[in-house]
Amino acid sequence: MPITNGNGQAMNGNPAGSSVNGFAQNGHSNGHSARKLPRVLFLSHRFPFPLIGGDRIKAYHLVRHLSSVAQVDLIALDEAHAATADTIHALDAFANVRIVPFDHARALRRVMTHVISTTPIEFIYYNDRAMQDAVDEALAKNHYDLIVCFFLRTAHFVRNHTRTPKLLVAEDARVILEERASQRFSLWRSPSDHAQYLIRKMDAIRLRAYEPRTMAKGFARITFVSKADEHRILMADPTLPTGIVSNGISLADNEFYDGPREDKVIFFGHLGTYHNILMACRLLKSVYPKIRHGSPSTKLAIVGKSPDPKIVKLVRHTRGAELYPDVKDMRPFLRQAKVVVHSQTVGAGIQNKLLEAMAIGTPIVTTPVGASGIEGLEDGVHALIRSTDQEIADATLMLLRDPAKASELARNARKLVETRYTWDHMFRALDETIREIVPGFFERAAPPVKRAPEFVSV
């Protein structure tokens, strides 16, 4: 299995001075070389850089924070082939990094050969043999004080390990996502819907048993980003040791903007992911035409990374719509637009894009699904929460015509982020969780490192 050094170069074997126990060594010691620091094994189903997408952002910040008090070994599947010399360099200041290349063709073959299974498809897909070998090797050679599994997809790799306290950062209840997704499809729609319907429906059924059963495999704590996700899992197994470690955002990097804006509404995010494709297509097909009917001069900006061909085609045939592909910094676009239109029907957990808009001060129209992960978000106070296409369009038009109300929502939303959704809030919740499951961890930990704020893009 390839081992990478700090420059992202593959190393064969274990050259002297370059790698120890299978990890690329970065010299990371927190400035406390004479002190025996706690050691953490962090498992991720994606390499957490560049900072695009909520899961990469959260994983990066977790690793970065843990590195301020402990020695961190990161093992990451490189699903998106994102591990390059530059991106690895962004992580090796905080962790000893081991990259496991991900073979998509082999993953698809695994899925095809396990169609009849009680295991949901996404977990078959990510059950990578090379990742298992890397984890087994690390556990055999090193003593760890804590294992952190980021997302349920990595829990399988430590299912039989009982010597070390294990923390599962589950984030969301996958069963909620698949149930909502299966409701989105129907056997009575187009033939292209049939496979999606069957896959989503089968995985929703499998997840009802698989998710709580896997979470019960010796985890000292299982954390979620919202109480809605936690509640759903506890319905299946009330004995699971759960908690909340929500998401965060940098207030310094996302300053509140109260200046002039263009006659424009916006949808933004990774435009190649399933739920974002659904939202963008719904907006282009159904919601925006109604907005434009009531306000002909209002434009729609679709902004983000890797737009799906369906989005590209719809933008091309939608008057007033503009596509901005492969944008990394969304902040200038959020400052331009008068309203974020977020017509979500599928998904679970928390929407980082909404937290970013709330911090910057762009008023939001979202759905009950979109709002469900943000504790404290109230309709008419922090955002407008609507369900149907017409309701979403009418709410957007109302904010376009009533700048005072739009400003009120924006200021209230910013206050909510300040009081609940900063990285410091998330770190405090994480530290409290670790204190409870690993007694004495922070007595041996290094004093937290004070770091300058940094920019994070969704």
VENPE-V573271 format. One record per residue. N is the residue number from 0. NEAR is the number of other ideal C-beta (glycine too) atoms within 10 Angstrom. Layout:
N,NEAR  N,NEAR
This chain:
0,14  1,14  2,21  3,23  4,19  5,18  6,13  7,17  8,13  9,11  10,14  11,7  12,7  13,12  14,10  15,6  16,7  17,14  18,18  19,13  20,14  21,19  22,25  23,25  24,15  25,19  26,9  27,15  28,12  29,18  30,9  31,14  32,8  33,5  34,11  35,8  36,19  37,21  38,17  39,26  40,24  41,29  42,28  43,26  44,23  45,21  46,26  47,27  48,21  49,18  50,20  51,21  52,21  53,22  54,18  55,21  56,23  57,27  58,28  59,21  60,22  61,22  62,23  63,21  64,22  65,24  66,24  67,17  68,22  69,24  70,22  71,28  72,22  73,27  74,23  75,29  76,24  77,19  78,20  79,14  80,10  81,17  82,21  83,16  84,12  85,11  86,18  87,24  88,15  89,15  90,26  91,22  92,12  93,21  94,25  95,28  96,27  97,23  98,24  99,24  100,16  101,21  102,14  103,10  104,7  105,13  106,17  107,11  108,11  109,17  110,16  111,9  112,10  113,15  114,10  115,5  116,14  117,10  118,16  119,24  120,18  121,20  122,21  123,17  124,20  125,21  126,17  127,22  128,12  129,15  130,24  131,14  132,14  133,23  134,22  135,14  136,16  137,20  138,18  139,9  140,11  141,17  142,8  143,21  144,19  145,21  146,26  147,25  148,25  149,25  150,21  151,25  152,25  153,24  154,23  155,21  156,24  157,22  158,13  159,10  160,16  161,10  162,9  163,19  164,20  165,24  166,24  167,28  168,24  169,29  170,25  171,24  172,27  173,26  174,25  175,25  176,22  177,26  178,21  179,18  180,23  181,20  182,14  183,17  184,20  185,12  186,10  187,8  188,12  189,8  190,7  191,9  192,14  193,14  194,10  195,16  196,19  197,13  198,19  199,22  200,17  201,16  202,23  203,20  204,16  205,20  206,24  207,17  208,13  209,19  210,25  211,21  212,12  213,21  214,21  215,14  216,15  217,15  218,23  219,17  220,20  221,25  222,22  223,27  224,26  225,22  226,15  227,18  228,26  229,20  230,13  231,21  232,22  233,17  234,12  235,17  236,13  237,9  238,8  239,18  240,15  241,21  242,16  243,15  244,24  245,22  246,23  247,23  248,23  249,17  250,17  251,10  252,15  253,23  254,14  255,16  256,18  257,12  258,7  259,7  260,18  261,14  262,12  263,18  264,28  265,25  266,26  267,25  268,26  269,18  270,25  271,15  272,17  273,15  274,21  275,26  276,19  277,19  278,28  279,26  280,16  281,19  282,27  283,22  284,12  285,15  286,25  287,28  288,17  289,17  290,26  291,20  292,10  293,14  294,17  295,9  296,9  297,20  298,19  299,25  300,20  301,27  302,22  303,26  304,21  305,14  306,23  307,17  308,9  309,14  310,25  311,13  312,13  313,20  314,20  315,9  316,8  317,18  318,10  319,17  320,21  321,13  322,19  323,16  324,14  325,11  326,16  327,12  328,10  329,24  330,18  331,10  332,21  333,23  334,17  335,19  336,25  337,18  338,26  339,25  340,23  341,25  342,26  343,22  344,17  345,22  346,22  347,25  348,24  349,25  350,25  351,22  352,25  353,27  354,25  355,25  356,28  357,29  358,25  359,24  360,22  361,28  362,30  363,28  364,27  365,28  366,19  367,12  368,20  369,24  370,22  371,22  372,27  373,27  374,16  375,12  376,21  377,13  378,14  379,12  380,13  381,26  382,28  383,23  384,22  385,21  386,12  387,12  388,18  389,12  390,16  391,26  392,25  393,16  394,23  395,28  396,20  397,15  398,23  399,20  400,11  401,13  402,12  403,6  404,14  405,21  406,14  407,15  408,24  409,23  410,14  411,17  412,27  413,21  414,13  415,20  416,25  417,15  418,10  419,16  420,23  421,19  422,20  423,11  424,18  425,22  426,19  427,12  428,16  429,20  430,18  431,11  432,20  433,25  434,13  435,14  436,16  437,20  438,10  439,10  440,19  441,16  442,8  443,16  444,22  445,18  446,11  447,13  448,13  449,6  450,9  451,5  452,11  453,13  454,12  455,19  456,16  457,25
